[in-house]
Amino acid sequence: MVREAIAVLLDNKTLVQDNFPAGSEVADQVIPANITPGHSKRLDWYEVRPKDAIDALGDINFDYSQKITLAYERGPKEGLTSYQSLASQIQQTLISYGFNVQLKPLYSGDYKKAMAEGTEMMFIGMLQPQYLDGAAFYELAFEREAQMFGNTYPEIVSLLQQTQAESSDRLRQDAFDKLNQKFKDLVPFVPIGHFSESSYVRSGNANALANAYYENYEDISNLAHTIQILDMDRPLSLWPADETDWNTFRVTRLLYDNLVETSFGSNEIKPALADSWSSNSNATEWTFMLRYNIQFSNGAALDSNDVVASFVALWDASSPNHTGRTGEFKFFRQLFGGFINEK
């Protein structure tokens, strides 16, 4: 009830307009409008209705004197100038309705620790999907890092698993519609806005495109035949399997190829090493057909054994190639649950 009341009091349109980069989308659901299956066309977020919210809080004898802390991570963040301005605006809005809200800025290490332990009363955070699918917008918050919200939401997890189990777009959208409605009913958190990272390219560079994660460096051309890239950080390593840093991936994706990849300029999945693929009826078994005559940089031919060896290096903890910078293989563990032959 309290979270729903706060959702009704906050004007997301103003918050996005004042704090998000140009072109951002006001969130009416967890999933952005351009992700299908996923976003529900006939479901809107709560309207701003202060009187209804105050009346509802009065019905449950809400204690306005209790201190509510609003935590956020200090410093500039990708997409937003800072969380501080957004937090201050939310604080002032709630104070104007009688709430006792105090800001709690945390340094990065303390913020991450608090999120891991689920100790914060209220907090501002950013969820970045790890792949372009509606389920990815829920997985991080309710499966992989659910502890940040303290309590679990079994109804949401159950509906999320239904979206993951279906291969039909129509049936998946039906499941997403139920999931999005359940999220609105329970209000585990208040979605404010969606934004995409921006890439800037000098006018002398041709053919530049970007998707949700990367730029197409390999296709960019100019008269100098040289591309200079300014990124936030240098790569942490050149072996992407045990990394979670997108700046690292921007470089390593030029060194390694995938079976499939995300298109530039759209959300479509397109062929890479595989030119076609198919699954069984419940999407638990997939078959990829490799392109003909693919060669490594040393001239050796690629075949299915090389693909298997690559997966073994990731999946089999007993493999001598199962090594990395941290040894955690965090993304793989989150996506697939764990490893085989793990001690």
N, C-alpha and C positions, 0 to 999 in steps of 0.2 A: 504493500500500500504506500509506504513512504517513498520508495523508488519511483512508483508510478506518479505520485504527486510531484516529485522533483522533475520528472519527464514533462509533465503538463506545465510546470512553471517556466522551464527553460525555452527560450526562443532560438531554436537551432539555426534558423535563417540568419539572424543577426550575429550569432556566434561565428558562423562560417564566413559571413561577409567581413567581419572585423578581424578575424584571426587566421583564416586559411588563405592559401595562394589563389590567385585568379583562376577561374575555371573549375574550382572545386564544386562538388555536388553536396547539397544538403541531404543528410541521411534520413530516409524514412524507414529503412530496414538495415540489417547488418550487411546485406549483400548489395552492392551497387546496381543501378538500373541496367547497366550494359552487360551484366553476367547472366546468361541463360544456358541451361536451366539454372534457376537459383532465385532471382528476384521475382517477387509476386506483383503482378500488374495491378491488382485490385486491393492492395493493402497499403494504407497510409499510417504514418506515425501519429501520436497523440497531438491534437491541436493545443495551442496555448490557451488555457482556460484557468486563470489564477483563482477565480472564485470557487470553481469546482474543486480545485486542489486544496484550498484552505478549508472548505467545508468537509472534505474527506478526512483531512488530518484532525479536524475538530471532533469528528465522530469517533476517532480512536484515542482521543485525549493525548495527542502528540505533545511531548515536552519540548517546547521551543528553547528552553534554557540550556539543554544539554549541548555540550561542545561537540561539533562535528568537524573533523579535520579533513582537509582536501589536499592530498599529497600529489606531488608532481616532480618530475626529474628536472634538475637545474640545467641551464645552458641551452644553446640553440639546438633545434631538432630538425631533421630532414622534413621539408614541407612546411613546417611552422617556424616562425621567427623564434618563438619560445613558448613553452607551456605556461610561463608565468602570466602573460597577458590574458590567455584564455582562462586560466584558473582565477585570476582577479575578477574577470567579468562575471564568471559563474558565481563567485563569492558575493559580489555586490548584488547580483540578482536575488540570491537566496536571503541575504541580509535584509533586503528591502521588504521581504515577506515575513520577517521575524525570526529567521534561522540564526543560530550562533555558529557561524562557519569561520574557521581559522585555517589559513594556508600553511602547508607543511612542505617546503622545498627540500628535496633530498639530493645528495650527490649520487652519481651514477651507480656506484657500488651499493650504497644503502638502498637505493630505489629498487635495484634488481633483487636484492636480498628480501626486501619487503614483498615484492611481487611473488617470489618463490615461496614465501611462507604464508602469504595471504593475510597479512596483519593489518592492512590499511582499511580504515573505515570507508573513505571515498578516495578515489585517485583518478588522475587523467593518464591515459595510456594510448598507445597506437598498436593496432593489430595489422600485421603485414602478411597476407596469404603467401604460402610458399609455392603455390602453383595456381593456374587460372581455372578454378572450378568453384561453384557455389559452396561446396562442402568445406573448402579450405578456409573460408571466412569464419566458419564455426569451429573447426577442428582445434585451432590453436587455443581458443578461449575455453572450450568445454571438454576437450579430451587431453591435449598435450600439456597445457599449462593451466588447467582448471583450478589449481590451488590458489590462483590470484584472487578468486572470488570467494574463497573461504568454503562455502557450501557447494556441493555438487547439484546438478540439475538433471536427474535421471530421465525426466520426460523429454528434455531437449536432446540428451545423448541418444535416447531410443529413436527419436525421429531423425536425428542426424544419421544414424546407422542405416535407416531405411533409404535415405538418399544415396548412401554409399553402396548399398547392395543392388540397386537397380541399374540396368544398362540402357533402358529405354528413356529417351529424353522426356517423353510425355509422362511416364510414370514417376520419373525423378522430379519433374516440376510439381506433380500432385503432392509428392512427399515434402518438397520444399515449401509449398503453400501452407501445409500443416505445421511445419517447423517454424516458419516465419510468424505465423499467428500465435503459436505457443510462446515464442520469444516475446512478442508484444504483450501477451497476457501476464507473463512472469516478470518482465523487465529486469533481467539479471544486470544489465548496464544500459546506459542511455547512449545510443549512437548519435554522434553530432554531425560528422561530415566525412566524405570520402575525397581523397585527393591522389593524384598521380605524381610521381617524381618528374621533374623537368630536366630536359637535356638541351644544352645550348650549343649550336654549331656555327662556326664562321661562315659567312656567305660564300666564300670561295670553295667550300666543300660540297660536293654533289652527292645525291643519292642517300642522304642521311635519313634514317627512320629509327623509331624506338618502339618497344613494346612495354609491357608492365614492369620489366626488370632490366633490360639491356638496350644498348644501341648497336646498330649493325655496322660495327667498325670495319668488318671485312669487305663491305660493299661501298664504303665511302671512298671517293676519289677526289683528287685535286691536281693542279698543274705541277706542284712540287713533288708529287708521289710520296709524300711523307705526312703522317697524321700525328699531331701532338695532342695528347690527352691530359686534361687536368682533372684529377679525381680527389676525393676527400682523403684517402689513405692509400698506401702502397699495398699490394697483395700480401696476405699473411703467409701464404705458401703457394706453390704451383700444382698442388694435388688437391682438387676440390672436394674429394669424397669426405674429408674430415673437417670441412669448414662450414661456417654459417654466414660469412661476411659477403654481402653482395658486391662490394668493391673488388674483393678477391675473385668472385665469379665473373666479373666483367672481363677479366684478363684470362682466366683459365678456360672460359668457353671458347677462346680462340685456339686453345691447345688440344682440346678434347671434343669429340663429337658424340651426340646422343642418337638413340634410335629414332626419336621424333623430337621436334622442337616447336616453340611458340612462334607464330608468324610475327613479322614486323608490320605495324599498321593495322593489326586486327588481333582478336583473341583466338584465332583458329590454330589448331594443331596441324603441322605440316610434316611431310616426310623428311628424314635426315639420312641416317644410315639405313633405315628400313624404308622401303617404298610403299609398303602396305602392311596392314595388321588387322586382326580380328580377335574376337573373344567368344567364350562360351556364353550360354544364356544368362548366367548370373555374374559374369565379369570376374570370375576367380581364376580363369586360365586364359592367357593371351598368346597368340602366335604372331611373330613378326617375320616378314619376308625381307631379307637383306637385298640391297641394291647389288647389281652385277659389277664385278671388277673394281671393287673399292681397294685402295692401296694405302698403306701407312707411308709416312714421309721417307722411310728407307726403301720403299719399293715392295715390301712384303705384302702379300694379299691378305685381306681381312676375311675371316669366315666366322661361322657360328661359335666355334671354340673360343675365339677371342672375346665374343660377347659374354659367353659363360664365364670365362676367366675374370672379366671385369666385374661381374656380379659376385663371383666368389670372393674377390678381394674386399668387397663391401660387406657381404653377408656372412661369410664363414670366419668366425673369430680365430680359428686354428690355422688359417692361411698365412703363410709368411708375408704375403702382400697386404694383409689386413693391418696396416700401420698408417699413422697420420700424425699431424702436428699435436693434437690433443689426446688422441686415442678414444674420444667419446663418440665420434660419428653421429652427432646429435640429430641432424636432419634425417638420416637414414633410420635411426632408431625411432624417431617420432612418426615417420611415414609407415614403417613396416613392423614396429613393435619390438624388435630386438634382433639378435643374431643366432645362427646355428653354431653348435659346438662352443657355446659361451660358458666359461667356468664361473 
